[in-house]
């Protein structure tokens, strides 16, 4: 029979907030980072989620786990409904599972729990706790003591349901072999994350890898080694990738001239920017802007109310 130290489970998971939101076309949440995990589930519409230079297109039924300290932002091209919550895990072994995820997205057709997709859990969760009306976890501060007890029990039940989901997701990522090489020391992973954060903060400057290494007080070759082992690409490739990510955003969200975008993102010239963009996106910046705007200007089907 297995032995379980139940005393360690009392505060094993901390949930910061739970929110269900319906946002309009063109809504965006600015680039930011925080020290806890984030779970995002697209219910309807389409959510363009950027995480550390990578673009993930979330459609209904898709979900993503955003790791701590990674820059990320969201944008919608159509009216979109989504569920999001932030959490932290005290159990180091479980935390490591989510830290080592290579591909953080879960598609709608993937079976994660008893051969069922996430959509069933999300629907039941929203209905059970009436998340739509409360917009967050039940409030424990009540004037009436009896109401306070009911609220506390409801919060405990909600907490247990989220723990259930976290455990199911952790088991799913373990069983599908989607984790990075666990031989990478945590110190090297932190250096890689700090490097990515520094590049994000200096996105619009003409910078060199030597500047990054100097900022971290480390040798350039060691920083490059840590980054390549953690992210699978070089620092230079990553910098190009996040600049093209920002270029994509500017091309879709603004009417900024291509020449100005290339200058703003520190490309050598508009021609250099266009060649780089084409090599990564398979089309010119002008065509990308035209295709995206034509696509998202099509009539959007009105979302059904969940009230």
C-alpha positions in Angstrom: 0.0 0.0 0.0 1.3 3.5 -0.9 2.2 6.0 1.8 0.9 9.5 1.5 1.9 12.5 3.7 -1.5 14.2 3.8 -0.3 17.1 5.9 1.7 18.4 2.9 -1.5 18.6 0.8 -3.2 21.3 2.8 -1.5 24.2 1.1 -0.1 22.4 -2.0 -1.9 24.6 -4.5 -2.6 28.3 -4.4 -5.2 29.8 -6.7 -4.9 33.5 -7.3 -8.0 34.2 -9.3 -10.6 32.6 -11.6 -12.3 34.6 -14.3 -14.6 33.9 -17.2 -14.7 36.8 -19.6 -16.3 37.7 -22.9 -14.2 40.3 -24.9 -14.9 42.1 -28.1 -13.0 41.9 -31.4 -9.7 43.8 -31.2 -9.3 43.3 -27.4 -5.8 42.8 -26.2 -3.9 42.3 -22.9 -0.4 43.9 -22.9 2.8 42.1 -22.7 3.6 41.1 -19.1 5.0 38.3 -16.8 4.3 37.1 -13.3 5.7 34.5 -10.9 3.0 31.9 -11.1 1.4 29.6 -13.7 -1.6 30.6 -15.8 -4.2 28.3 -17.4 -6.2 29.8 -20.3 -9.1 28.0 -22.0 -10.8 29.3 -25.1 -14.6 28.7 -25.0 -15.6 30.5 -28.2 -14.1 32.8 -30.7 -10.3 32.8 -31.3 -7.5 33.9 -28.9 -4.1 34.8 -30.3 -1.7 34.0 -27.4 1.9 35.0 -27.5 4.4 33.3 -25.0 8.1 34.2 -25.1 8.2 34.8 -28.8 6.0 31.9 -29.8 2.5 32.4 -31.2 -0.3 30.0 -30.2 -3.7 30.3 -31.9 -6.4 29.1 -29.5 -9.7 28.0 -30.9 -12.8 26.7 -29.0 -11.7 23.8 -26.8 -8.0 24.7 -26.9 -6.1 25.4 -23.7 -2.6 26.6 -22.8 -0.3 26.6 -19.7 1.9 29.7 -19.4 4.9 29.2 -17.2 6.1 31.7 -14.5 8.4 34.5 -15.6 7.6 34.2 -19.3 6.5 37.3 -21.2 3.1 36.8 -22.8 0.2 38.8 -24.2 -3.2 38.1 -25.7 -5.1 39.5 -28.7 -8.5 38.7 -30.2 -9.5 39.2 -33.8 -13.1 38.2 -33.1 -15.4 38.3 -30.0 -14.0 35.7 -27.7 -15.0 34.0 -24.4 -12.4 32.4 -22.3 -11.7 31.0 -18.8 -8.5 31.8 -17.0 -6.9 31.2 -13.6 -3.5 31.7 -12.0 -2.0 29.1 -9.7 1.1 28.2 -7.8 2.2 24.7 -6.6 4.2 24.0 -3.5 4.9 20.4 -4.4 8.3 20.7 -6.2 7.8 17.5 -8.2 4.5 18.6 -9.6 5.8 22.1 -10.2 8.7 20.6 -12.2 6.2 18.8 -14.5 4.7 22.1 -15.6 8.1 23.9 -15.7 9.5 21.2 -18.1 6.6 21.2 -20.6 7.9 21.6 -24.2 4.6 22.2 -25.9 2.2 24.0 -23.5 -0.9 23.9 -25.7 -3.7 21.3 -25.4 -5.9 21.0 -28.5 -9.7 20.5 -28.3 -9.4 16.9 -29.8 -6.9 15.7 -27.2 -8.2 13.4 -24.5 -6.8 14.3 -21.1 -9.1 12.8 -18.5 -10.6 9.3 -18.9 -10.5 9.7 -22.7 -12.4 12.9 -22.5 -11.5 16.4 -23.7 -11.2 19.5 -21.4 -14.5 20.9 -22.6 -16.5 18.7 -20.3 -14.6 19.7 -17.2 -14.8 23.4 -18.1 -18.6 23.3 -18.8 -19.3 21.5 -15.5 -17.0 23.8 -13.6 -18.6 27.0 -14.9 -22.1 25.6 -14.2 -21.3 24.1 -10.7 -19.8 27.3 -9.3 -21.7 29.9 -11.3 -18.4 31.5 -12.5 -20.3 33.6 -15.0 -22.0 35.7 -12.4 -19.2 35.9 -9.8 -16.3 36.4 -12.2 -14.0 35.0 -9.5 -13.9 32.5 -6.7 -16.6 32.9 -4.0 -15.9 35.7 -1.6 -15.1 34.6 2.0 -15.8 38.0 3.5 -19.5 37.9 4.5 -21.3 39.9 7.1 -23.5 37.0 8.1 -21.5 34.2 9.9 -23.7 31.4 8.4 -23.3 32.8 4.9 -19.6 33.0 5.6 -19.5 29.2 6.3 -21.4 28.4 3.2 -19.0 30.5 1.2 -16.0 28.9 2.8 -17.3 25.4 2.0 -18.0 26.4 -1.6 -14.5 27.8 -2.0 -13.1 24.6 -0.6 -15.1 22.6 -3.2 -13.9 24.9 -5.9 -10.3 24.5 -4.7 -10.6 20.7 -4.8 -12.0 20.8 -8.4 -9.0 22.9 -9.6 -6.6 20.6 -7.8 -8.3 17.7 -9.7 -7.7 19.5 -13.0 -4.1 20.3 -12.2 -3.4 16.7 -11.3 -5.1 15.5 -14.5 -3.0 17.9 -16.6 0.2 16.9 -14.9 -0.5 13.2 -15.5 -1.4 14.0 -19.1 1.9 15.8 -19.8 3.9 13.0 -18.1 2.2 10.2 -20.0 2.5 11.9 -23.4 6.2 12.5 -23.0 6.0 16.2 -23.6 8.6 17.3 -21.1 12.0 18.7 -21.8 15.3 17.0 -20.9 15.1 16.8 -17.1 18.9 16.8 -17.0 19.0 20.6 -17.5 19.9 22.1 -14.1 17.3 24.5 -12.7 20.0 27.2 -12.5 20.5 27.0 -16.3 16.8 27.2 -16.9 16.6 30.4 -14.8 19.5 31.9 -16.8 17.6 31.1 -20.0 14.4 32.7 -18.7 16.3 35.8 -17.5 17.9 36.0 -21.0 14.5 35.8 -22.7 13.1 38.5 -20.4 16.0 40.8 -21.1 15.6 40.4 -24.8 11.9 41.2 -24.4 12.6 44.4 -22.5 15.1 45.5 -25.1 13.1 44.5 -28.2 13.3 47.9 -29.9 17.1 48.5 -29.3 20.1 47.6 -31.4 21.6 45.1 -29.0 24.3 42.4 -29.0 24.5 39.1 -27.1 27.6 40.6 -25.4 25.3 43.2 -23.8 23.0 40.5 -22.4 25.9 38.5 -21.0 27.3 41.6 -19.4 23.9 42.4 -17.8 23.8 38.9 -16.3 27.5 39.0 -15.3 28.1 35.8 -17.1 30.3 34.7 -20.1 28.6 34.9 -23.5 29.2 31.3 -24.4 27.7 30.0 -21.1 24.6 32.2 -21.5 24.2 30.9 -25.1 24.6 27.3 -24.0 22.0 27.6 -21.2 19.5 29.2 -23.7 20.0 26.7 -26.4 19.6 23.8 -24.0 16.4 25.3 -22.6 14.7 26.7 -25.6 16.2 24.7 -28.4 17.2 27.7 -30.5 20.0 30.3 -30.3 19.7 33.7 -28.7 19.9 35.4 -32.1 17.1 33.3 -33.6 15.0 34.0 -30.5 15.5 37.7 -30.9 14.5 37.6 -34.5 11.5 35.6 -33.6 10.2 38.0 -31.0 10.8 41.0 -33.3 8.8 39.3 -36.1 6.1 38.6 -33.4 5.9 42.3 -32.6 5.9 43.1 -36.3 2.9 40.8 -36.9 1.1 42.6 -34.1 1.8 46.0 -35.5 0.8 44.9 -39.0 -2.6 43.6 -37.8 -3.4 46.1 -35.1 -2.1 49.3 -36.6 -1.6 51.1 -40.0 2.0 51.9 -39.2 4.1 52.0 -42.4 6.3 49.0 -43.0 9.4 51.2 -43.2 8.6 52.6 -39.8 8.0 49.1 -38.3 11.4 47.9 -39.6 13.1 51.0 -38.0 11.2 50.6 -34.8 12.3 47.0 -34.4 15.9 47.7 -35.2 16.2 45.9 -38.5 19.0 47.2 -40.8 16.6 48.3 -43.4 13.1 47.8 -44.7 14.4 45.3 -47.2 16.2 43.3 -44.4 12.9 43.3 -42.5 10.9 42.1 -45.4 13.3 39.3 -46.3 13.4 38.1 -42.6 9.6 38.3 -42.3 9.1 36.3 -45.6 11.6 33.6 -44.5 9.7 33.0 -41.3 6.1 33.7 -42.4 6.2 32.6 -46.0 4.9 35.9 -47.3 5.7 39.5 -47.4 4.7 41.9 -44.6 2.3 43.7 -47.0 0.6 40.5 -48.0 0.4 39.4 -44.4 -1.3 42.6 -43.4 -3.8 42.5 -46.3 -4.7 38.8 -45.7 -5.2 39.1 -42.0 -7.3 42.3 -42.2 -9.4 40.8 -44.9 -9.9 37.6 -42.9 -11.0 39.3 -39.7 -13.2 41.9 -41.3 -15.6 39.1 -42.4 -19.0 39.1 -40.5 -18.7 37.4 -37.2 -21.4 35.1 -35.9 -22.9 36.4 -32.7 -22.0 34.4 -29.6 -24.9 32.8 -27.7 -25.5 34.1 -24.2 -24.6 31.9 -21.2 -26.6 33.9 -18.8 
